Amino acid sequence: MSAGDGHKDVVETFDGREGQQPLLILDRLEAFLDAEGIGTGPLGWSRIGEGQSNVTYRITRGKEDLVLRRGPRPPLPRSTHDMVREARIQRLLMNEGFPVPNIVASSTDDSILGVPFYVMDFLEGEVITGNSPRQLVSAESKRLTSEQTVDTLVQLHSLDVSAGPLSTLGRPDGYLKRQVDRFSSLWEVNTLRSLPQVAALGSWLESNLPDTQRHSLIHGDYRMGNLMFTDSPTPSVLAVLDWEMATLGDPLADLGYLLATYAERGEGPTVMELTSVTREPGYFARTDIIKRYQERISLDLSALPWYQALALWKSSIFCEAIYTRWLKGERPEDKTFAATLEKGVPELLAKAQSFATQLV
């Protein structure tokens, strides 16, 4: 057992009469691994990251070194955290030679952990978020990680989704309109306050929908912090992580999100700045990202501010849902992040509006 992890988040056994459902129930997980023929003996575990969405643990058992990924505790829409679908997407991507972790097993049996989950091989690499790892502090390493971030996105967007298993992962036609319609409908049910700019931006997005130039598999949360790099002075992408929002749609939605949430020197942070490391000298600026992407894929990027506005508008609505659940006392563990959203959500909307203004 890992010292310092959550008190009742991980328990040896659970009979359902002890209050809140734990995140890991070790005897049930051992039984699942036994049935799948994965390792022998007792489990070791440690929490990975502090994400606001899905929950990830490193699991060791005998010679096996694994990662378990599961959805958060209810109440949350199950479709938002579909672990089995996420595992399937990664299996399909591995078959295409795209860098993802190897999926070992998955389960929809709620009697084990209360939610679906999957298990994948643990990978030894570097995830770059707040600071550059010791091996990647040189200007050359920062340039290479920046290039790899763009090139891997191009690789994803270049996969053929017109036929075969990848073509079954979504309905690309009408993707942008569905995104605007869906998130517009989510605002009123996820807020306790009035922010008229949400509706105004939603109307602007709907009235200015760009033409989708190609259909691609899109990640939905593509940023440097969701990439694992090899532990080397000349790094390459070992794996792209966190596929819960992946679908088929407009590839510029991924590029717009990457740019809109990108930390750049000389700018203040937002609540959606999840990879602040790129503020350091040596990493690409946004203009470098745009140039490299356009050099490698034939798309017109003149409407890119629309996609950046969409990314931050959607993020504001998602963050408002977190803020509202916290205000209602449903997720007290979110306090550190949720308390910042009183001002953070309006700041996201203001930044989204600044992108929209570029196209007016």
C-alpha positions in Angstrom: 0.0 0.0 0.0 1.2 3.5 -0.8 1.7 5.8 2.1 0.1 9.2 1.9 -2.8 8.2 -0.5 -6.5 8.6 0.3 -7.7 7.3 3.6 -10.9 5.5 2.5 -10.3 5.8 -1.2 -8.5 2.5 -1.1 -9.6 -0.4 1.1 -8.8 -4.1 1.5 -12.5 -5.0 1.5 -15.9 -3.3 1.3 -19.3 -4.6 2.2 -21.4 -1.6 1.1 -22.4 -0.5 4.6 -19.4 1.7 5.3 -20.5 5.0 3.6 -18.9 6.3 0.4 -17.8 3.8 -2.2 -14.0 3.5 -2.3 -12.1 4.1 -5.5 -10.1 0.8 -5.1 -11.3 -2.3 -3.4 -8.3 -4.6 -3.3 -9.8 -8.0 -2.7 -12.3 -7.5 -5.6 -9.5 -6.2 -7.8 -7.3 -9.2 -7.0 -10.2 -11.6 -7.8 -10.6 -9.8 -11.2 -6.9 -10.0 -12.0 -6.9 -13.7 -11.0 -9.8 -14.4 -13.4 -7.8 -12.6 -16.2 -4.6 -14.4 -15.3 -2.7 -11.2 -14.5 0.0 -11.5 -11.9 -0.1 -13.3 -8.6 0.0 -12.3 -4.9 -0.9 -9.1 -3.1 -1.3 -5.8 -4.8 0.8 -2.7 -4.5 -0.8 0.6 -5.5 -0.2 4.4 -5.7 -2.3 7.2 -7.1 -1.2 8.8 -10.3 -2.1 12.5 -10.8 -4.9 14.5 -9.3 -7.2 14.8 -12.3 -10.7 16.3 -12.0 -12.1 13.7 -14.3 -11.1 10.0 -14.3 -8.9 8.4 -11.6 -5.7 6.6 -12.3 -3.7 4.2 -10.1 -0.4 2.4 -10.6 -0.9 -1.3 -9.7 1.9 -3.8 -9.1 1.4 -7.5 -8.6 4.2 -10.0 -8.8 6.1 -9.2 -12.0 3.2 -7.2 -13.4 3.5 -3.4 -13.4 0.1 -1.9 -14.5 -2.0 1.2 -14.6 -5.7 1.0 -13.7 -8.0 3.8 -15.0 -11.6 4.2 -13.8 -14.3 6.9 -13.8 -14.9 9.1 -10.8 -17.5 8.5 -8.2 -21.1 9.2 -9.1 -23.1 11.4 -9.6 -21.7 12.0 -13.1 -23.1 11.0 -16.5 -21.8 7.6 -17.3 -21.3 8.4 -20.9 -18.8 11.1 -20.0 -16.5 8.5 -18.5 -16.9 5.4 -20.7 -13.8 3.4 -19.8 -14.6 0.4 -22.1 -14.9 2.7 -25.1 -11.7 4.4 -24.2 -9.9 1.1 -24.0 -11.3 0.0 -27.3 -10.1 3.2 -29.0 -6.6 2.6 -27.7 -6.6 -1.0 -29.0 -7.6 0.2 -32.4 -5.0 2.9 -32.4 -2.3 0.4 -31.4 -3.3 -1.7 -34.4 -2.7 1.4 -36.6 0.9 1.8 -35.1 -0.1 5.0 -33.2 1.6 5.4 -29.8 -0.8 4.4 -27.0 -0.5 2.2 -23.9 -1.2 -1.5 -24.3 -4.6 -2.4 -22.9 -4.4 -5.6 -20.8 -8.1 -6.0 -19.7 -11.3 -4.0 -19.2 -14.5 -4.6 -17.2 -18.1 -3.3 -17.2 -18.9 -5.2 -14.0 -20.0 -2.5 -11.5 -19.8 -5.1 -8.6 -16.0 -4.8 -8.7 -15.2 -1.1 -8.3 -18.7 0.5 -8.8 -17.8 1.8 -12.3 -16.3 0.4 -15.4 -12.5 0.4 -15.6 -9.6 -0.9 -17.6 -6.0 -2.0 -16.9 -3.0 -1.2 -19.2 0.7 -1.8 -19.1 2.7 0.8 -17.1 5.1 2.8 -19.3 8.3 4.3 -18.0 8.5 7.8 -19.4 8.1 11.5 -18.8 4.8 13.5 -18.7 5.6 17.2 -18.9 3.2 19.5 -17.1 4.5 22.1 -14.6 8.3 21.8 -15.0 10.7 20.3 -17.5 12.2 17.0 -16.3 15.9 17.0 -15.6 16.6 15.1 -18.8 14.6 17.6 -20.9 15.7 21.0 -19.8 18.0 21.8 -22.7 16.8 24.1 -25.5 17.2 21.2 -27.9 15.0 18.9 -25.8 12.3 21.6 -25.5 12.3 22.1 -29.2 12.1 18.4 -29.9 9.2 17.9 -27.4 7.4 20.8 -29.1 7.9 19.4 -32.5 6.8 15.9 -31.4 3.6 17.4 -29.9 2.6 18.8 -33.2 3.8 15.9 -35.3 1.9 13.4 -33.3 -1.3 15.4 -33.6 -0.7 15.4 -37.4 -0.2 11.7 -37.3 -3.5 11.2 -35.5 -5.4 13.5 -37.9 -3.9 11.7 -40.9 -5.3 8.2 -40.0 -7.8 6.9 -42.5 -11.3 7.0 -40.8 -13.3 6.5 -44.0 -13.5 2.7 -43.5 -12.6 -0.1 -41.2 -12.8 -0.2 -37.4 -11.8 3.5 -36.9 -14.8 4.6 -38.9 -17.2 3.2 -36.2 -16.0 5.6 -33.5 -18.3 8.4 -34.2 -20.5 10.4 -36.7 -18.2 13.1 -38.2 -20.8 14.8 -40.3 -22.3 17.7 -38.4 -19.8 17.4 -35.5 -19.3 21.1 -34.9 -23.0 21.9 -34.8 -23.7 19.0 -32.5 -20.9 20.3 -30.1 -22.4 23.8 -30.0 -26.0 22.4 -29.5 -24.9 20.0 -26.9 -23.0 22.4 -24.7 -25.6 25.1 -25.1 -28.1 22.8 -23.6 -25.8 21.9 -20.7 -25.3 25.4 -19.4 -28.7 25.9 -17.7 -28.7 22.5 -16.0 -25.1 23.1 -14.7 -25.2 26.6 -13.3 -26.6 28.5 -10.3 -25.7 32.0 -11.6 -26.3 34.2 -14.6 -23.5 34.7 -17.1 -25.1 36.1 -20.3 -21.9 35.8 -22.3 -22.4 32.0 -22.5 -25.5 32.3 -24.6 -24.1 35.1 -26.6 -21.0 33.1 -27.5 -23.1 30.1 -28.2 -25.2 32.1 -30.7 -22.1 33.5 -32.3 -20.5 30.0 -32.7 -23.7 28.7 -34.2 -24.0 31.6 -36.7 -20.4 31.3 -37.8 -19.9 27.5 -38.1 -16.8 26.9 -40.4 -16.9 24.3 -43.1 -15.2 21.0 -42.0 -12.4 20.3 -44.5 -11.8 16.7 -43.6 -12.9 14.0 -41.1 -10.4 12.7 -38.6 -10.1 10.9 -35.3 -9.9 13.7 -32.7 -8.6 13.3 -29.2 -10.7 16.0 -27.5 -8.1 16.9 -24.8 -4.9 17.1 -26.8 -2.1 18.9 -25.0 1.5 18.2 -24.1 0.5 17.1 -20.6 -1.4 14.2 -22.1 1.7 12.9 -23.9 4.3 10.6 -22.4 7.8 11.1 -23.8 10.8 8.8 -23.8 13.3 9.5 -21.0 16.0 10.8 -23.3 17.8 14.0 -24.3 16.3 13.4 -27.7 12.7 12.6 -26.7 10.0 11.0 -28.8 6.4 10.4 -27.9 6.0 7.1 -26.1 2.2 7.3 -25.8 -0.8 9.6 -26.0 -2.9 9.3 -22.9 -6.6 10.0 -21.8 -8.9 9.1 -24.7 -12.2 9.5 -22.9 -13.4 12.3 -25.3 -12.1 10.9 -28.6 -14.5 10.7 -31.5 -14.6 11.4 -35.2 -14.9 15.0 -36.3 -13.1 18.1 -37.4 -9.4 17.9 -36.7 -9.1 21.7 -36.2 -11.1 21.2 -33.0 -8.0 19.5 -31.6 -5.7 22.1 -32.9 -7.9 24.9 -31.5 -8.0 23.3 -28.1 -4.2 22.8 -28.0 -3.7 26.5 -28.9 -6.5 27.9 -26.7 -5.2 26.2 -23.6 -1.5 26.6 -24.4 0.7 28.4 -21.9 2.7 31.1 -23.6 5.4 33.4 -22.3 4.1 36.9 -21.4 0.5 35.8 -20.8 -1.3 35.2 -17.5 -2.6 31.8 -16.6 -6.3 30.5 -16.8 -8.0 27.6 -15.0 -7.5 25.6 -18.1 -3.8 26.0 -18.1 -2.9 22.4 -17.4 0.6 22.3 -18.9 2.3 25.5 -17.7 5.7 24.2 -18.6 5.5 25.7 -22.1 5.9 29.2 -20.6 9.6 28.4 -20.2 12.0 29.6 -22.9 12.7 27.1 -25.5 9.2 25.7 -26.1 7.2 26.6 -29.1 5.0 29.7 -29.2 1.5 29.3 -30.7 2.7 30.7 -34.0 5.3 27.9 -34.2 2.6 25.3 -33.5 0.4 26.7 -36.3 3.3 26.9 -38.8 4.5 23.3 -38.2 1.0 21.9 -38.3 0.2 23.6 -41.5 3.4 22.5 -43.1 2.5 18.9 -42.5 -1.2 18.8 -43.3 -3.1 20.6 -46.1 -5.8 22.5 -44.3 -6.9 26.2 -44.4 -6.4 27.6 -40.9 -8.0 31.0 -41.5 -10.9 30.1 -39.2 -8.7 28.9 -36.4 -9.9 31.6 -33.9 -13.4 30.1 -34.1 -12.1 26.7 -33.0 -10.1 28.4 -30.1 -13.3 30.2 -29.0 -15.2 26.9 -29.2 -12.6 25.2 -27.0 -12.7 27.8 -24.2 -16.5 28.2 -24.4 -16.9 24.4 -23.9 -14.3 24.5 -21.1 -16.2 27.2 -19.3 -19.4 25.1 -19.4 -17.5 22.0 -18.2 -15.8 24.0 -15.4 -19.1 25.5 -14.4 -20.5 22.0 -13.8 -17.6 21.3 -11.5 -18.2 24.6 -9.6 -21.9 24.0 -9.2 -21.5 20.4 -7.9 -19.0 21.8 -5.4 -21.4 24.6 -4.3 -24.1 22.0 -3.8 -21.7 19.9 -1.6 -21.7 17.0 -3.9 -17.9 16.9 -4.5 -16.1 18.4 -1.4 -12.8 16.8 -2.6 -12.8 19.3 -5.6 -12.5 22.3 -3.3 -9.0 23.3 -4.3 -9.8 23.6 -7.9 -13.5 24.4 -7.8 -13.1 27.4 -5.6 -11.1 29.1 -8.3 -13.9 28.7 -10.8 -16.0 31.6 -9.4 -13.7 33.9 -11.3 -12.1 31.4 -13.5 -15.2 30.6 -15.6 -15.8 34.3 -16.5 -12.2 34.7 -17.4 -12.4 31.7 -19.8 -15.5 33.3 -21.4 -13.6 36.6 -21.8 -10.7 34.9 -23.5 -13.1 33.0 -25.8 -14.7 36.3 -26.7 -11.3 37.7 -27.6 -10.8 34.9 -30.1 -14.3 35.4 -31.5 -13.5 39.1 -32.0 -10.6 38.2 -34.3 -13.2 36.8 -36.9 -15.8 39.6 -36.6 
